[in-house]
């Protein structure tokens, strides 16, 4: 307990003393805070939910909740950094659940401690398994592993020597998909930056070009991704809660710190008290989901998507409330309220995005909740269907 408290204090100090002053530069200049990300790992930010790292089999969801709480604290100051933390946390989640003990033994400890940074690489595979876009990577079986070729348009938290996971289809076996680890800088794996975004430029987001790259059997997480992904998808989505809740909490804090503006904005429909109350209720829902994060049941996963959807709406509404309170002061380039607004939009579009969640929930018999309706009535997407 003492060790956990000390680590939490260290993380808080990193966030308050180093990250907060750097956040404008991360946003405006696209600075990638690699040193801070390494130090957050040393402070324990990425290790909470790595149960097998501690030699334990019990999973009551506590570790997942602690990981989300850490990400929320970081996201309240800088969503770019929180997104990189989510990338790292997702990679830890995959490794902790790996069906290959060699991959887990090799990579889990350095990733969970932040010595080795990396990305998730599952945006395209998740969309492909939903029928939204084709799977980008293809592989062929060779002695000792696979040869893989393809292009992933956006993978974040990457630099030379970083690790990421992805899924490839196997030539000759069209119904079989493999999930494996890739290391940037290895032969056949290169990075290119060919897009610039309105926010989160400091997340080291690249297009990954894979040309006949060798992936060893030891680096395979699962030789059956269709079996593996239903076991990790709830954690993948739940971990994102820290990003949206962080933006909402950050907007609330910003509004409270603006004393004169707050007094003139008391009649706005959404103020910091309501934002914090909604965030607390959503945190309670997340904690319930975390207790069954490994349950592959589709109905249970839909409930997670509903919570993720409500977190996205809260992030958008909270960031907008901050802009409304600050008025012209929040509409200036470099204003924190303006940055939080752009960050909240990212929470709404990152996989799974609001539109994809709504499309999935709209086709479900249980989609009678008011928050899950969609105006265009699309039902052609089966998001992460097991």
C-alpha positions as CSV (number, residue, x, y, z in Angstrom):
1,X,0.0,0.0,0.0
2,X,2.9,2.4,0.9
3,X,4.6,1.6,-2.4
4,X,1.4,2.3,-4.4
5,X,0.8,5.6,-2.6
6,X,4.4,6.6,-3.3
7,X,4.1,5.8,-7.0
8,X,0.8,7.7,-7.2
9,X,2.5,10.8,-5.7
10,X,5.3,10.4,-8.1
11,X,2.9,10.3,-11.1
12,X,1.1,13.3,-9.7
13,X,4.3,15.2,-9.4
14,X,5.3,14.4,-13.0
15,X,1.9,15.5,-14.2
16,X,1.8,18.8,-12.2
17,X,5.5,19.8,-12.4
18,X,6.6,18.6,-15.8
19,X,3.7,17.7,-18.0
20,X,1.4,20.7,-17.3
21,X,4.0,23.3,-18.3
22,X,4.9,21.3,-21.4
23,X,1.3,20.7,-22.6
24,X,1.2,23.9,-24.8
25,X,4.4,22.9,-26.6
26,X,3.1,19.3,-27.1
27,X,0.0,20.7,-28.7
28,X,1.4,23.6,-30.7
29,X,4.8,22.2,-31.8
30,X,4.0,18.5,-32.0
31,X,6.6,17.7,-29.3
32,X,6.6,14.0,-28.4
33,X,7.2,13.8,-24.6
34,X,9.3,10.6,-24.7
35,X,11.1,11.3,-21.5
36,X,7.9,11.9,-19.6
37,X,6.4,8.7,-21.0
38,X,9.4,6.7,-19.8
39,X,9.2,8.3,-16.4
40,X,5.4,7.7,-16.1
41,X,6.2,4.0,-16.7
42,X,8.8,4.1,-13.9
43,X,6.2,5.7,-11.7
44,X,3.9,2.7,-12.3
45,X,1.4,4.2,-14.7
46,X,1.4,1.2,-17.1
47,X,1.8,-1.7,-14.7
48,X,-1.5,-1.7,-12.8
49,X,-3.4,-4.0,-15.1
50,X,-0.5,-6.4,-15.9
51,X,-1.7,-9.1,-13.5
52,X,0.5,-11.9,-14.9
53,X,3.5,-9.7,-14.4
54,X,2.9,-10.0,-10.7
55,X,2.4,-13.8,-10.9
56,X,-1.3,-13.5,-10.0
57,X,-4.2,-15.1,-11.8
58,X,-7.1,-13.3,-10.0
59,X,-8.6,-10.4,-12.0
60,X,-11.1,-8.3,-10.0
61,X,-10.8,-5.2,-12.2
62,X,-8.9,-3.2,-9.6
63,X,-5.7,-2.9,-11.8
64,X,-7.7,-1.8,-14.8
65,X,-9.4,0.9,-12.7
66,X,-6.1,2.1,-11.4
67,X,-4.7,2.3,-14.9
68,X,-7.8,4.3,-16.0
69,X,-7.5,6.6,-13.0
70,X,-3.8,7.4,-13.9
71,X,-4.8,8.1,-17.5
72,X,-7.6,10.4,-16.3
73,X,-5.2,12.4,-14.2
74,X,-2.8,12.7,-17.1
75,X,-5.7,13.5,-19.6
76,X,-6.9,16.3,-17.4
77,X,-3.7,18.1,-18.3
78,X,-2.8,16.9,-21.8
79,X,-4.8,14.5,-24.0
80,X,-1.9,13.9,-26.3
81,X,0.1,12.4,-23.5
82,X,-2.9,10.5,-22.2
83,X,-3.5,9.0,-25.6
84,X,0.2,7.8,-25.7
85,X,-0.5,6.3,-22.3
86,X,-3.5,4.5,-23.6
87,X,-1.4,3.1,-26.5
88,X,1.1,1.8,-24.0
89,X,-1.6,0.5,-21.7
90,X,-3.3,-1.3,-24.6
91,X,0.0,-3.0,-25.5
92,X,0.4,-4.1,-21.9
93,X,-3.1,-5.5,-22.0
94,X,-2.4,-7.5,-25.1
95,X,0.9,-8.9,-23.7
96,X,-0.7,-9.8,-20.4
97,X,-3.3,-11.8,-22.2
98,X,-0.9,-13.3,-24.8
99,X,-1.5,-16.9,-25.7
100,X,2.3,-17.2,-26.3
101,X,4.2,-17.2,-23.0
102,X,7.5,-16.4,-24.8
103,X,6.2,-13.1,-26.1
104,X,4.8,-12.3,-22.6
105,X,8.1,-13.2,-20.9
106,X,10.1,-11.2,-23.5
107,X,8.2,-8.0,-23.7
108,X,5.7,-7.5,-20.8
109,X,8.1,-6.3,-18.2
110,X,9.9,-3.7,-20.3
111,X,6.6,-2.4,-21.7
112,X,4.8,-2.3,-18.3
113,X,7.7,-0.4,-16.8
114,X,8.0,2.1,-19.7
115,X,11.5,1.1,-20.6
116,X,10.1,0.0,-24.0
117,X,7.4,2.3,-25.5
118,X,5.0,1.3,-28.2
119,X,1.6,1.4,-29.8
120,X,-1.5,-0.6,-30.2
121,X,-1.8,-1.0,-34.0
122,X,-5.4,-2.4,-33.8
123,X,-7.4,0.4,-35.4
124,X,-7.4,-1.2,-38.8
125,X,-7.9,-4.8,-37.5
126,X,-10.8,-3.7,-35.3
127,X,-12.5,-1.9,-38.3
128,X,-11.7,-4.9,-40.6
129,X,-13.3,-7.3,-38.2
130,X,-16.4,-5.0,-38.2
131,X,-16.5,-4.9,-42.0
132,X,-15.7,-1.2,-42.1
133,X,-12.4,-1.5,-44.1
134,X,-10.2,-4.4,-45.4
135,X,-7.5,-5.9,-43.3
136,X,-4.3,-4.0,-44.3
137,X,-1.7,-6.7,-43.6
138,X,-1.1,-10.1,-45.2
139,X,1.3,-12.8,-44.3
140,X,2.7,-16.1,-45.5
141,X,4.0,-18.9,-43.4
142,X,7.8,-19.5,-43.6
143,X,10.1,-21.5,-41.4
144,X,10.2,-20.1,-37.9
145,X,7.4,-17.5,-38.4
146,X,5.8,-15.4,-41.1
147,X,6.6,-12.9,-43.8
148,X,4.2,-9.9,-43.6
149,X,3.4,-7.1,-46.1
150,X,1.1,-4.1,-45.9
151,X,0.5,-0.5,-44.8
152,X,-1.1,0.7,-41.6
153,X,-2.1,4.4,-42.0
154,X,-2.0,5.6,-38.4
155,X,-0.2,4.0,-35.5
156,X,0.7,6.2,-32.5
157,X,3.4,6.3,-29.8
158,X,6.0,5.1,-32.2
159,X,9.6,5.9,-32.8
160,X,12.6,3.8,-34.0
161,X,12.9,0.6,-31.8
162,X,9.3,0.9,-30.5
163,X,6.9,-2.1,-30.4
164,X,3.4,-2.4,-31.7
165,X,0.8,-5.2,-32.3
166,X,-1.3,-5.8,-35.3
167,X,-3.2,-8.5,-37.2
168,X,-2.6,-10.0,-40.6
169,X,-4.5,-12.4,-42.8
170,X,-2.8,-15.6,-43.8
171,X,-2.4,-16.2,-47.5
172,X,-3.8,-19.6,-48.4
173,X,-6.0,-19.6,-45.3
174,X,-8.5,-16.8,-45.9
175,X,-10.4,-17.4,-42.7
176,X,-7.4,-17.3,-40.4
177,X,-5.9,-14.2,-38.9
178,X,-2.8,-13.9,-36.7
179,X,-2.1,-11.2,-34.1
180,X,1.6,-10.5,-33.6
181,X,4.2,-8.0,-32.5
182,X,6.3,-5.8,-34.8
183,X,9.4,-3.7,-33.9
184,X,10.0,-0.5,-35.8
185,X,13.4,-0.2,-37.4
186,X,13.7,-3.9,-38.2
187,X,14.2,-5.0,-41.8
188,X,11.1,-4.3,-43.8
189,X,9.4,-2.0,-41.2
190,X,9.6,1.7,-41.8
191,X,7.8,4.9,-40.6
192,X,6.5,7.7,-42.7
193,X,4.6,10.9,-41.7
194,X,2.2,12.0,-44.4
195,X,-0.6,13.7,-42.5
196,X,-1.0,16.6,-40.0
197,X,-3.9,16.8,-37.6
198,X,-5.7,19.6,-35.9
199,X,-4.7,18.2,-32.5
200,X,-2.6,15.4,-31.0
201,X,0.4,16.1,-33.2
202,X,2.7,15.3,-30.3
203,X,1.6,11.6,-30.2
204,X,4.3,10.3,-32.6
205,X,1.7,9.1,-35.1
206,X,3.0,7.5,-38.3
207,X,2.1,5.5,-41.3
208,X,3.8,2.1,-40.9
209,X,5.1,0.5,-44.1
210,X,5.7,-3.2,-43.8
211,X,7.5,-4.9,-46.8
212,X,8.1,-8.6,-46.5
213,X,9.1,-8.2,-42.8
214,X,9.9,-11.4,-40.9
215,X,7.7,-12.0,-37.8
216,X,9.1,-14.8,-35.6
217,X,6.8,-17.3,-34.0
218,X,8.1,-16.0,-30.6
219,X,6.5,-12.7,-31.4
220,X,3.0,-14.0,-32.1
221,X,0.4,-13.1,-29.5
222,X,-2.2,-15.4,-30.9
223,X,-2.4,-17.6,-34.0
224,X,-6.1,-17.1,-34.0
225,X,-7.0,-13.4,-33.7
226,X,-10.7,-14.1,-34.1
227,X,-10.5,-16.1,-30.9
228,X,-8.2,-13.7,-29.1
229,X,-9.7,-10.3,-29.8
230,X,-13.1,-11.0,-28.0
231,X,-11.0,-11.6,-24.8
232,X,-9.2,-8.2,-25.1
233,X,-11.7,-5.9,-26.7
234,X,-13.5,-4.9,-23.5
235,X,-10.2,-3.8,-21.9
236,X,-9.2,-2.1,-25.2
237,X,-12.3,0.1,-25.0
238,X,-12.5,0.5,-21.2
239,X,-8.9,1.8,-21.0
240,X,-10.0,4.6,-23.4
241,X,-12.2,5.9,-20.6
242,X,-9.3,7.7,-19.1
243,X,-8.9,9.9,-22.1
244,X,-12.5,11.1,-22.2
245,X,-12.9,11.4,-18.5
246,X,-9.6,13.3,-18.4
247,X,-10.8,15.9,-20.9
248,X,-14.0,16.3,-19.0
249,X,-12.2,16.7,-15.6
250,X,-9.7,19.1,-17.2
251,X,-12.5,21.3,-18.6
252,X,-14.2,21.3,-15.2
253,X,-10.9,22.4,-13.5
254,X,-10.3,25.1,-16.1
255,X,-13.8,26.5,-15.6
256,X,-13.4,26.5,-11.8
257,X,-10.0,28.3,-12.0
258,X,-11.6,31.1,-14.1
259,X,-13.3,32.9,-11.2
260,X,-14.6,36.1,-13.0
261,X,-15.7,34.1,-16.0
262,X,-17.4,31.6,-13.9
263,X,-19.5,34.3,-12.2
264,X,-20.7,35.5,-15.5
265,X,-21.4,32.0,-16.8
266,X,-23.6,30.7,-13.9
267,X,-26.6,30.4,-16.2
268,X,-25.0,28.2,-18.7
269,X,-26.7,24.7,-18.7
270,X,-23.5,22.8,-18.0
271,X,-21.1,23.9,-15.3
272,X,-18.2,22.2,-13.5
273,X,-20.5,20.7,-10.8
274,X,-22.6,18.9,-13.3
275,X,-19.5,17.9,-15.3
276,X,-17.9,16.3,-12.2
277,X,-21.2,14.6,-11.2
278,X,-21.6,13.0,-14.7
279,X,-17.9,12.0,-14.7
280,X,-18.2,10.4,-11.3
281,X,-21.3,8.4,-12.4
282,X,-19.4,7.2,-15.5
283,X,-16.4,6.2,-13.4
284,X,-18.8,4.0,-11.4
285,X,-20.0,2.3,-14.5
286,X,-16.4,1.8,-15.7
287,X,-15.5,0.2,-12.4
288,X,-18.4,-2.3,-12.8
289,X,-17.3,-3.2,-16.3
290,X,-13.7,-3.6,-15.2
291,X,-14.7,-6.5,-13.0
292,X,-15.6,-8.6,-16.1
293,X,-13.1,-7.2,-18.6
294,X,-12.2,-10.6,-19.9
295,X,-15.8,-11.7,-20.5
296,X,-16.2,-12.2,-24.3
297,X,-20.0,-12.0,-24.2
298,X,-21.3,-9.7,-26.9
299,X,-24.1,-8.3,-24.8
300,X,-21.6,-7.3,-22.0
301,X,-19.4,-5.7,-24.6
302,X,-22.3,-3.6,-25.9
303,X,-22.8,-2.3,-22.4
304,X,-19.1,-1.2,-22.5
305,X,-19.7,0.5,-25.8
306,X,-22.7,2.4,-24.3
307,X,-20.5,3.7,-21.5
308,X,-17.7,4.6,-23.9
309,X,-20.3,6.5,-26.0
310,X,-21.5,8.5,-22.9
311,X,-17.9,9.3,-22.0
312,X,-17.4,10.7,-25.5
313,X,-20.5,12.9,-25.3
314,X,-19.4,14.2,-21.9
315,X,-15.9,15.1,-23.2
316,X,-17.5,17.0,-26.1
317,X,-20.0,18.8,-24.0
318,X,-17.6,19.6,-21.2
319,X,-15.0,21.1,-23.6
320,X,-17.8,23.1,-25.3
321,X,-19.0,24.4,-21.9
322,X,-15.4,25.6,-21.2
323,X,-15.3,27.5,-24.5
324,X,-18.7,29.0,-23.8
325,X,-17.6,30.2,-20.4
326,X,-14.4,31.7,-21.7
327,X,-16.0,33.3,-24.7
328,X,-13.5,35.2,-26.9
329,X,-10.7,34.4,-24.4
330,X,-11.2,30.7,-25.2
331,X,-11.4,31.3,-29.0
332,X,-7.8,32.5,-29.3
333,X,-5.0,30.3,-30.8
334,X,-3.1,28.9,-27.8
335,X,-6.0,29.2,-25.4
336,X,-6.4,26.2,-23.2
337,X,-10.2,26.0,-23.8
338,X,-9.6,26.0,-27.5
339,X,-7.1,23.1,-27.1
340,X,-9.5,21.1,-24.9
341,X,-12.2,21.5,-27.6
342,X,-9.9,20.0,-30.3
343,X,-8.9,17.2,-28.0
344,X,-12.5,16.3,-27.2
345,X,-13.2,15.9,-30.9
346,X,-10.4,13.3,-31.0
347,X,-12.0,11.3,-28.2
348,X,-15.2,11.2,-30.3
349,X,-13.5,9.9,-33.5
350,X,-10.8,7.5,-32.2
351,X,-11.6,3.8,-32.8
352,X,-14.3,3.0,-31.8
353,X,-15.7,6.3,-32.8
354,X,-19.1,7.7,-31.9
355,X,-20.5,7.0,-35.4
356,X,-19.4,3.3,-35.3
357,X,-20.7,2.8,-31.8
358,X,-24.1,4.3,-32.8
359,X,-24.2,2.2,-35.9
360,X,-23.6,-1.0,-34.0
361,X,-26.0,-0.2,-31.2
362,X,-28.7,0.9,-33.6
363,X,-29.0,-2.7,-35.0
364,X,-29.2,-4.4,-31.6
365,X,-32.6,-5.5,-30.2
366,X,-31.6,-3.9,-26.9
367,X,-30.8,-0.5,-28.5
368,X,-33.8,1.1,-27.0
369,X,-31.7,3.5,-24.8
370,X,-32.2,7.1,-25.8
371,X,-28.5,7.6,-26.0
372,X,-27.9,4.9,-28.5
373,X,-30.2,6.0,-31.3
374,X,-28.8,7.3,-34.6
375,X,-30.5,9.6,-37.1
376,X,-29.4,7.8,-40.2
377,X,-30.4,4.4,-39.1
378,X,-27.4,2.6,-40.4
379,X,-27.1,-1.0,-39.4
380,X,-24.5,-2.3,-41.8
381,X,-21.6,-2.4,-39.3
382,X,-21.0,-5.3,-36.9
383,X,-18.5,-3.6,-34.5
384,X,-16.1,-6.1,-33.1
385,X,-18.7,-8.8,-33.5
386,X,-17.6,-12.1,-31.8
